[in-house]
Amino acid sequence: MGVVNVTPDSFSDGGRFLDADAAVEHARGLAAEGASILDFGGESTRPGAEPVDAAEERRRVVPVIERVAAAAPRVLLSVDTSKVVVARAALDAGARYVNDVTAFRAEPDLAALVAERGTACCLMHMLGAPRTMQDDPRYDDVVSEVKAFLEARLAFAVEEGVPEERVMLDPGIGFGKTVEHNLELLRRLGEIAAIGRPVVVGTSRKSFLGRLTGRDVGDRVPGTIATSLVAYLNGASVLRVHDVAAVLDALTVTAATVSPGWTRTTATPATS
Ligand code: HH2
């Protein structure tokens, strides 16, 4: 899954793709690098980020999704939003996947929209809200608490009519977690995968990589690769990254080594 942030303030690429032409060009580039899914976001969720109103978020992402849907019809387009009006407009424009970092908590009606449209979705764990989530996050056991949360949100989605086969789950690396919480989630990712749904993991360029390596955000590709491969080896099905070509090369070699016969494909992944 390649990331396209159409925002002025995203933590690693804020402002670079706010212009629609630049965002479309970037999305096409990530598709050419081999992304199977492209995830379009119009609101930063970085620690401390200010919320964006729905009209502005829609104005940022919808025209870009519409143009990319026409230009790259083989790629699954995802909208990274928690808002019903943004998701509805994005689905009308050609998106087929809703990535909600609040797991249908911000706007529970989003579940009904996903059910009605028959799209796939990703439900992510976050402790608190972006503005405050990194203020001393605490867990007794981060993995079992994240797992219980994801099971509960999956049950909610199913109650609202979303078929279980259309739901992916994400432990929310960096969303209300210390460095050690993130590492423990990656180390014990198999416990999240045991829920039985595909697991999405996004470590890309995140601050815990900077804390471990001392590197600035632009120099965290090696850390992104290392953590993405750990996630893959521990059961992740989707890796959400900014640097598609680099991660896909590393993944190709790792997968070919551990799974003889594995071949690289850029086909749209099945969601069941
Ligand atoms: N991380 C970010 C945003 N959305 N969605 C899922 N499912 N998993 C993640 O780990 C995840 C996510 C944060 O990264 P980014 O989009 O690059 O930054 P920003 O939120 O500042 O736009």
Residues whose N, C-alpha, C, O or C-beta is under 5 A from the ligand:
A	BS01	HH2	N5 D9 S10 F11 E43 S44 T45 R46 N99 C122 M124 D170 G172 I173 G202
